[in-house]
């Protein structure tokens, strides 16, 4: 038992580890049991396989690399390529997520001038009147149901009819915050936080319309009437 414990001390890192003293034989850096006394040849022969086994295990053991990044005391060198690949993949996912995220969350800030208009586009770009026409006709929004077709008569007893060619800033304020113009109006706002409340709605907590949809609707309301 003492001989085996002495051989196991090879893993201690010393090039030459005594077994039971110089007269009993040593273990060299290659894991060989050596000695100068022939009377101990039998013991050296018995210890030789165990010493070689311990030497091979030490040689096959991965080196330990200190990282100092919160993963514990060290990480085996064999795991460094895998760790690097995992960190690279995580970085790629984070980059993709940042690219996929919208530039600004709705509702975006806006400025009302003289309680009459929001002059600046919510997106910084003009909307698409064709998409705006589809929004105006959408039953869930109720624009056409209350005001009638743009440029046509409104249903009796409903909201006033709307003519095409509205001033964009004025149209934008009516869509975003109509009570800034008329505190008594029954027209709802379409761009206020918390309007989407469906549990399965991916835009839960956001306004009914996005900033882009507001601009599409404004572009449709501000478009010049078609010639007769």
C-alpha positions in Angstrom: 0.0 0.0 0.0 2.8 2.4 0.8 4.5 1.6 -2.4 1.3 2.4 -4.4 0.9 5.7 -2.6 4.4 6.6 -3.3 3.9 5.9 -7.0 0.7 8.0 -7.1 2.8 10.9 -5.9 4.1 11.0 -9.5 1.1 13.3 -10.2 2.6 15.8 -7.8 4.6 17.3 -10.7 8.1 16.6 -9.5 10.5 15.1 -12.1 11.9 12.6 -9.6 9.6 11.4 -6.8 11.1 9.1 -4.1 9.3 5.9 -3.3 10.8 4.7 -0.1 14.1 6.3 -0.3 17.0 6.2 -2.7 17.9 2.7 -1.7 14.4 1.5 -2.7 14.2 3.1 -6.1 12.7 6.3 -7.6 10.2 7.2 -10.3 11.6 9.3 -13.0 9.9 11.9 -15.3 8.8 9.2 -17.7 7.1 7.2 -15.1 9.8 4.6 -14.8 10.7 3.0 -11.5 14.5 3.2 -11.2 17.0 2.3 -8.5 20.6 1.3 -8.0 20.2 -1.8 -5.8 19.7 -5.2 -7.5 18.0 -6.6 -4.4 15.1 -4.4 -5.0 14.6 -5.5 -8.6 11.5 -7.6 -7.8 9.9 -4.6 -6.1 10.7 -2.3 -9.1 9.3 -4.8 -11.5 6.0 -5.0 -9.5 5.7 -1.2 -9.3 6.6 -0.6 -13.0 3.0 -1.1 -14.5 1.4 1.1 -11.9 4.0 3.9 -12.4 3.4 3.8 -16.2 -0.3 3.9 -15.7 -0.1 6.9 -13.5 2.3 8.6 -16.0 -0.1 8.0 -18.9 -3.0 9.4 -17.0 -1.1 12.5 -16.2 0.0 12.9 -19.8 -3.6 12.5 -21.0 -5.1 14.9 -18.5 -6.0 18.2 -20.1 -4.1 21.3 -19.0 -6.0 23.7 -16.8 -6.2 27.2 -18.0 -7.0 30.1 -15.7 -9.7 32.3 -17.2 -10.7 34.6 -14.4 -14.1 35.3 -16.0 -16.4 33.8 -13.3 -16.4 30.2 -14.4 -14.7 28.9 -11.3 -11.0 28.4 -10.6 -10.0 27.2 -14.1 -11.3 25.6 -17.3 -9.6 22.6 -19.0 -7.7 23.7 -22.1 -9.6 21.0 -24.2 -12.8 22.9 -23.5 -11.6 26.3 -24.6 -12.5 25.8 -28.3 -16.1 24.8 -27.3 -16.4 27.7 -24.9 -15.2 30.1 -27.6 -17.7 28.7 -30.1 -20.5 29.0 -27.5 -19.6 32.6 -26.7 -19.4 33.4 -30.4 -22.8 32.0 -31.0 -24.3 33.9 -28.1 -22.8 37.1 -29.5 -24.2 36.4 -32.9 -27.7 35.8 -31.4 -27.5 39.1 -29.5 -26.4 40.9 -32.6 -29.3 39.4 -34.6 -31.8 40.3 -31.9 -30.5 43.9 -31.8 -30.9 44.1 -35.6 -34.4 42.6 -35.6 -35.6 44.9 -32.8 -37.5 48.0 -33.9 -35.6 51.3 -33.9 -38.0 52.8 -31.5 -40.9 51.4 -29.4 -44.5 52.6 -29.7 -45.8 55.0 -28.7 -43.0 57.3 -29.8 -42.8 60.9 -28.5 -44.4 63.7 -30.4 -45.0 67.4 -30.1 -48.4 69.1 -30.4 -48.3 72.7 -31.5 -51.0 75.1 -30.4 -53.3 72.2 -29.7 -53.9 72.1 -33.4 -51.4 69.8 -35.1 -48.5 67.4 -34.8 -46.3 68.7 -37.5 -43.5 66.1 -37.5 -43.9 62.5 -38.8 -43.8 59.9 -36.1 -41.4 57.8 -38.1 -39.5 60.6 -39.8 -40.8 59.5 -43.2 -44.0 59.9 -45.2 -46.6 57.1 -45.0 -48.1 55.0 -47.8 -51.6 56.2 -48.9 -52.6 52.8 -50.3 -51.9 51.1 -47.0 -53.7 54.0 -45.3 -56.8 53.4 -47.4 -56.8 49.8 -46.3 -56.6 50.9 -42.6 -59.4 53.5 -43.1 -61.7 50.7 -44.4 -60.7 48.2 -41.7 -63.9 47.4 -39.8 -62.1 47.0 -36.4 -60.9 50.6 -36.5 -64.3 52.0 -37.5 -63.1 55.0 -39.6 -65.4 54.4 -42.6 -68.2 53.2 -40.3 -68.3 56.6 -38.5 -67.2 59.0 -41.2 -68.3 57.3 -44.4 -66.0 57.0 -47.4 -63.4 59.7 -47.7 -64.9 62.5 -49.7 -68.4 61.0 -49.5 -71.4 61.4 -47.1 -71.2 60.2 -43.5 -73.9 57.9 -42.1 -76.7 59.8 -40.5 -76.2 60.7 -36.9 -72.5 59.6 -37.0 -69.3 61.6 -37.1 -68.8 64.3 -39.7 -67.8 63.4 -43.2 -64.2 63.8 -44.2 -62.8 65.4 -47.3 -59.5 64.4 -48.8 -56.6 66.7 -48.8 -56.5 67.3 -45.0 -53.5 69.1 -43.6 -51.1 66.3 -42.5 -50.3 67.8 -39.0 -54.0 68.3 -38.3 -54.9 64.8 -39.5 -52.1 63.3 -37.5 -53.3 64.9 -34.3 -56.9 63.7 -34.9 -55.6 60.2 -35.2 -53.1 60.3 -32.3 -54.8 62.5 -29.7 -58.2 63.9 -30.8 -59.1 65.3 -27.4 -56.3 67.8 -27.7 -58.4 69.4 -30.4 -61.8 68.8 -28.9 -62.0 67.6 -25.3 -65.7 66.6 -25.8 -65.1 64.5 -28.9 -66.3 60.9 -28.9 -63.5 59.9 -31.3 -61.0 57.6 -29.7 -57.3 58.0 -29.8 -55.5 55.3 -31.9 -52.0 55.9 -30.6 -51.9 55.5 -26.8 -50.0 53.1 -24.7 -51.8 50.1 -23.2 -54.5 49.9 -25.9 -53.7 46.4 -27.0 -54.7 44.1 -24.2 -55.2 40.6 -25.8 -53.2 38.0 -23.8 -52.0 36.4 -27.1 -51.3 39.8 -28.8 -47.6 40.0 -29.7 -47.9 43.8 -29.4 -49.5 43.6 -25.9 -49.5 47.0 -24.2 -48.8 48.9 -27.3 -51.1 51.4 -29.1 -53.8 50.2 -31.5 -51.8 51.5 -34.5 -48.0 51.6 -34.9 -46.3 54.8 -35.8 -45.9 53.6 -39.4 -49.7 52.8 -39.6 -50.5 56.3 -38.2 -48.4 57.8 -41.0 -50.0 55.6 -43.6 -53.4 56.8 -42.5 -52.3 60.4 -42.5 -50.9 60.0 -46.0 -54.3 58.7 -47.1 -56.3 61.5 -45.4 -53.9 64.2 -46.8 -53.9 62.9 -50.3 -55.3 65.2 -52.9 -58.7 64.1 -54.3 -58.7 62.2 -57.5 -59.7 64.2 -60.5 -63.2 63.7 -61.8 
